[in-house]
């Protein structure tokens, strides 16, 4: 029996950010994508499924997607992979951001591996393609599991919307290009897990998203 991807989406913190617990059904080895808070709850869900966490994956350096990463990495001795190095300044600012937004204290970290366009990451026997999709943040990455036709896109794209670009080093034109030139070519049938809110497909967004649809792009 070949390995298959399983996923539980766990909204955490008042921001209701989607943290994804993913695992390989054969080995029950898994990872958390965007551990943005509530570490005890995330660990309880892993235990519930019998999953052994082997790494932490990060799409971008914003507080609501990375505030629990350092704590979990230290407690479990887990390696951190992602985002792209251009988000280092966001990660360095996590302690101050946590204080400003009333989050529990958060610590900065240095990933054991910064990710680039074209890299791959593994979880158990599963293999994910890495796409560098700047715009919301300069170092934002997306994790794509081709056999499952599933992408974890963080705050790049949402059902009916796109990521904000009014943060430091955000870039609206760059974000549109990331979505239309790096994500949409993967296929209309790709389901994506956004950083907040419900799942959608690239085809649905290409048809009806007011920011990045074919009609909006002219």
C-alpha positions as CSV (number, residue, x, y, z in Angstrom):
1,X,0.0,0.0,0.0
2,X,1.4,3.4,-1.0
3,X,1.5,6.3,1.3
4,X,-1.5,8.7,1.2
5,X,-1.9,12.2,2.6
6,X,-4.3,12.9,5.4
7,X,-5.0,16.3,6.8
8,X,-6.9,17.9,9.6
9,X,-7.4,21.7,9.5
10,X,-7.3,23.2,13.0
11,X,-8.3,26.9,13.3
12,X,-6.3,28.5,16.1
13,X,-6.1,31.9,18.0
14,X,-8.6,34.8,17.7
15,X,-7.4,35.2,14.1
16,X,-8.9,31.7,13.3
17,X,-5.8,30.9,11.3
18,X,-5.9,27.4,9.6
19,X,-3.1,25.3,11.0
20,X,-2.9,22.0,9.0
21,X,-1.9,18.8,10.6
22,X,-0.7,16.5,7.8
23,X,0.5,13.0,7.8
24,X,1.4,9.9,5.8
25,X,-1.2,7.2,6.3
26,X,1.4,4.5,6.1
27,X,4.0,5.6,8.6
28,X,1.8,8.0,10.6
29,X,4.6,10.5,10.5
30,X,3.4,14.0,10.1
31,X,4.0,17.8,10.3
32,X,2.2,20.9,11.2
33,X,1.9,23.6,8.6
34,X,1.7,27.1,10.1
35,X,1.6,26.4,13.9
36,X,0.2,29.9,14.7
37,X,-0.8,29.3,18.3
38,X,-2.5,27.0,20.9
39,X,0.4,24.5,20.9
40,X,-1.3,22.2,23.4
41,X,-4.3,21.9,21.2
42,X,-2.2,21.1,18.2
43,X,-0.3,18.4,20.1
44,X,-3.6,16.9,21.3
45,X,-4.8,16.6,17.7
46,X,-1.6,14.9,16.7
47,X,-2.0,12.4,19.6
48,X,-5.6,11.8,18.7
49,X,-4.6,10.6,15.2
50,X,-1.6,8.7,16.5
51,X,0.7,11.0,14.4
52,X,4.4,11.3,15.2
53,X,5.4,14.9,14.3
54,X,8.7,15.0,12.4
55,X,8.9,18.6,11.4
56,X,7.3,22.0,11.3
57,X,6.5,23.7,7.9
58,X,6.0,27.5,7.7
59,X,4.4,29.4,4.7
60,X,5.3,32.9,5.9
61,X,6.5,34.8,8.9
62,X,3.4,36.5,10.2
63,X,2.5,36.1,13.9
64,X,-0.8,34.2,13.4
65,X,1.0,31.6,11.3
66,X,4.2,31.2,13.2
67,X,3.8,32.2,16.9
68,X,3.9,28.6,18.2
69,X,6.7,27.3,15.9
70,X,9.7,28.0,18.2
71,X,7.9,26.5,21.3
72,X,7.0,23.3,19.5
73,X,10.4,23.0,17.9
74,X,12.1,23.3,21.2
75,X,9.7,21.0,23.1
76,X,9.8,18.2,20.6
77,X,13.2,18.8,19.0
78,X,11.6,19.3,15.6
79,X,13.3,20.8,12.5
80,X,11.7,23.9,10.9
81,X,11.5,24.2,7.1
82,X,10.3,27.4,5.5
83,X,9.5,30.1,4.6
84,X,11.8,31.8,2.1
85,X,14.6,33.8,3.6
86,X,13.0,37.1,2.5
87,X,10.6,36.7,5.5
88,X,13.4,36.6,8.1
89,X,12.5,40.2,9.2
90,X,9.0,39.1,10.0
91,X,10.2,36.1,12.0
92,X,12.7,38.4,13.9
93,X,9.8,40.6,14.8
94,X,7.5,37.9,16.3
95,X,8.1,38.9,20.0
96,X,7.2,42.5,19.4
97,X,4.2,41.6,17.2
98,X,2.8,39.2,19.9
99,X,3.0,42.0,22.4
100,X,1.3,44.4,20.1
101,X,-1.6,42.1,19.2
102,X,-2.2,40.7,22.6
103,X,-0.9,37.2,21.7
104,X,0.9,35.0,24.2
105,X,4.6,35.6,24.1
106,X,6.2,34.3,20.9
107,X,9.8,33.7,20.1
108,X,11.7,34.2,16.9
109,X,13.5,31.3,15.2
110,X,15.8,30.5,12.4
111,X,14.6,27.7,10.2
112,X,17.0,24.8,9.8
113,X,16.1,25.1,6.1
114,X,15.0,28.2,4.2
115,X,13.0,27.3,1.1
116,X,13.2,28.4,-2.5
117,X,11.1,28.0,-5.6
118,X,11.5,24.5,-6.9
119,X,12.5,22.9,-3.6
120,X,10.8,19.8,-2.3
121,X,10.0,18.9,1.3
122,X,9.1,15.4,2.6
123,X,6.8,14.3,5.4
124,X,7.0,10.6,6.0
125,X,6.9,9.2,2.5
126,X,5.0,12.2,1.1
127,X,6.7,14.7,-1.2
128,X,5.6,18.3,-1.5
129,X,6.7,20.8,-4.2
130,X,7.6,24.3,-2.9
131,X,6.4,27.4,-4.8
132,X,7.8,30.8,-3.8
133,X,4.7,33.1,-4.1
134,X,5.7,36.6,-2.9
135,X,3.3,39.5,-2.6
136,X,1.5,39.1,0.8
137,X,5.0,38.8,2.3
138,X,8.2,38.7,0.3
139,X,9.2,35.2,1.4
140,X,5.8,33.4,1.3
141,X,5.9,29.8,0.1
142,X,3.2,27.3,-0.9
143,X,3.3,23.6,-0.3
144,X,1.8,21.5,-3.1
145,X,1.1,17.7,-3.0
146,X,0.6,16.7,-6.6
147,X,-0.8,13.1,-6.0
148,X,-3.6,14.6,-3.8
149,X,-4.2,17.6,-6.0
150,X,-3.9,19.7,-2.8
151,X,-2.1,22.9,-2.1
152,X,-1.5,24.7,1.2
153,X,-1.4,28.4,0.2
154,X,-1.2,30.3,3.5
155,X,-2.4,33.9,3.0
156,X,-1.7,34.1,-0.8
157,X,-5.3,33.2,-1.9
158,X,-8.7,32.8,-0.3
159,X,-12.1,31.8,-1.4
160,X,-13.2,35.0,-3.1
161,X,-10.3,37.1,-2.0
162,X,-6.5,37.4,-1.9
163,X,-3.9,38.2,0.8
164,X,-3.4,41.8,2.0
165,X,-0.5,43.7,0.5
166,X,-0.5,46.7,2.8
167,X,2.1,45.3,5.2
168,X,5.8,46.1,5.0
169,X,7.3,44.8,1.7
170,X,3.9,43.6,0.5
171,X,3.3,44.0,-3.3
172,X,-0.1,43.8,-4.9
173,X,1.2,43.2,-8.5
174,X,3.6,40.6,-7.3
175,X,0.8,38.8,-5.5
176,X,-1.4,38.7,-8.6
177,X,1.5,37.3,-10.6
178,X,2.2,34.7,-8.0
179,X,-1.3,33.4,-8.1
180,X,-1.9,33.6,-11.9
181,X,1.6,32.4,-13.0
182,X,2.6,29.9,-10.3
183,X,-0.6,28.6,-8.7
184,X,-3.3,28.6,-11.4
185,X,-1.1,26.7,-13.9
186,X,-1.1,23.7,-11.5
187,X,-4.7,23.0,-12.6
188,X,-8.3,24.1,-12.1
189,X,-8.9,20.9,-10.1
190,X,-6.5,21.7,-7.4
191,X,-8.1,22.2,-4.0
192,X,-6.4,24.6,-1.7
193,X,-6.2,25.2,2.0
194,X,-6.0,28.9,2.7
195,X,-4.6,30.5,5.8
196,X,-8.1,31.6,6.9
197,X,-11.6,30.5,5.9
198,X,-13.0,27.7,3.8
199,X,-11.3,25.6,1.1
200,X,-11.8,26.3,-2.6
201,X,-10.3,25.3,-5.9
202,X,-8.0,27.2,-8.3
203,X,-10.7,26.7,-11.0
204,X,-13.4,28.3,-8.9
205,X,-11.1,31.3,-8.1
206,X,-10.0,31.6,-11.7
207,X,-13.6,31.9,-12.7
208,X,-15.1,34.1,-10.0
209,X,-12.5,35.7,-7.7
210,X,-12.9,39.4,-8.2
211,X,-9.1,40.0,-7.8
212,X,-7.5,37.3,-9.9
213,X,-10.2,35.8,-12.2
214,X,-9.6,35.6,-15.9
215,X,-12.1,38.4,-16.3
216,X,-10.3,40.6,-13.7
217,X,-7.0,39.9,-15.5
218,X,-8.4,41.0,-18.8
